[in-house]
Amino acid sequence: MQVHVQPGGGGVRGGVILFRGTGTAARRYLEADRSQADEYYLEAGAARAELSVVDGAGMAVDDRQLTPREYAGWVDWVDPASGEPMGRARRAGAGRLGSPRFAEMVVNTPKSLSIAAALHPDVSAALDAAQRDAADMIRAWLGQHSVTRIGPRGRQEIAPVERLQTVAIPHRTSRAGDPHRHIHLQIGTRVWAAGAWRGLDTAALFRQQGAIRALGTAVLAAHPHLAAVLDAHGLTLDPVSGEVVELEPFNAVLSKRAAQVTRNLAVFTAQWAAAHPGREPGPVVRARLQAKAWDHHRPNKRPARLGSEAGWRRELDAAGYTPTYHATYLALRSWRPTT
């Protein structure tokens, strides 16, 4: 598997990455990103890779679930609808990179929202719907703003994309087995324009990634149904941060991977400062240190101790969590003075 992180790509967690491996490698890559507590689309042949095709106006023209075999074929540039090839991928070798098969952004969810979903089944369902809405909004935006290049090298012209394919794969846990609701949104690098399959202009995509991230964050933070379901449990969705106010203090308890990264970053930053006395790291150096902190000792295999709602609740109880506050809040809210 080859994953190329574009310099200045907004960080490892939130930035766009280009995947240059095969379809088989892509399946392994996705499997490694979750624990066994997560229901994953490759298990038992259940299809959970969701393909969506949008036109240049951002309207969906095809939606379907892909089997594991169809998903691997899509990564290898086989059109799931027609079964026809969408081009020939360049292989890596002799100092050159292989063709990018897709560009990926992860639609992350604030940790406290993941915790709320683990505690309450109806919040879980509402969060699933909100994440789908965020992915749909991003797809529509991409359909409207993605471009390709047409013409011989040196005389290419920019042209709008007429059909864009994306695949969404939802996960519910982190590699550390903690609750972490997120969607891998994979943007196909083969697009239809001017009567042929062409390459997505990934340079333009990298320039657009800030707008894409902001769009996904805004949809979750301002989702009315999600806010209403949380409110029914005495929980408050912060419309700015997207965090659940009452559960945010417990984020660190169920963020083992984030805590590890924080420790790594402190060590690497101290090492850099010792090697560069009197200097402050600039944005490029900070981005490299952050990427190194995330990669260092990154779990490649599923954890031996798996996460579960019951296990997460025990960890929260040990940290001092109690639903008493929520019950009191609900009782006060429903109380009406007698006359």
HELIX and SHEET records of a PDB file:
HELIX    1   1 GLY A   23  GLU A   31  1                                   9    
HELIX    2   2 GLU A   43  GLY A   45  5                                   3    
HELIX    3   3 PRO A   68  VAL A   75  1                                   8    
HELIX    4   4 LYS A  111  LEU A  119  1                                   9    
HELIX    5   5 PRO A  121  HIS A  145  1                                  25    
HELIX    6   6 THR A  202  ALA A  221  1                                  20    
HELIX    7   7 PRO A  224  ALA A  232  1                                   9    
HELIX    8   8 GLU A  248  LEU A  254  5                                   7    
HELIX    9   9 LYS A  256  ALA A  275  1                                  20    
HELIX   10  10 PRO A  283  ASP A  295  1                                  13    
HELIX   11  11 GLU A  309  ALA A  318  1                                  10    
HELIX   12  12 THR A  324  SER A  334  1                                  11    
SHEET    1   A 7 VAL A   3  VAL A   5  0                                        
SHEET    2   A 7 ILE A  17  PHE A  19 -1                                        
SHEET    3   A 7 PHE A 102  ASN A 108 -1                                        
SHEET    4   A 7 PRO A 179  GLY A 188 -1                                        
SHEET    5   A 7 ARG A 163  THR A 173 -1                                        
SHEET    6   A 7 ALA A  49  ASP A  55 -1                                        
SHEET    7   A 7 ALA A  60  LEU A  66 -1                                        
SHEET    1   B 2 VAL A 147  ILE A 150  0                                        
SHEET    2   B 2 GLU A 157  PRO A 160 -1                                        
SHEET    1   C 2 ARG A 190  ALA A 193  0                                        
SHEET    2   C 2 ALA A 196  GLY A 199 -1                                        
END                                                                             
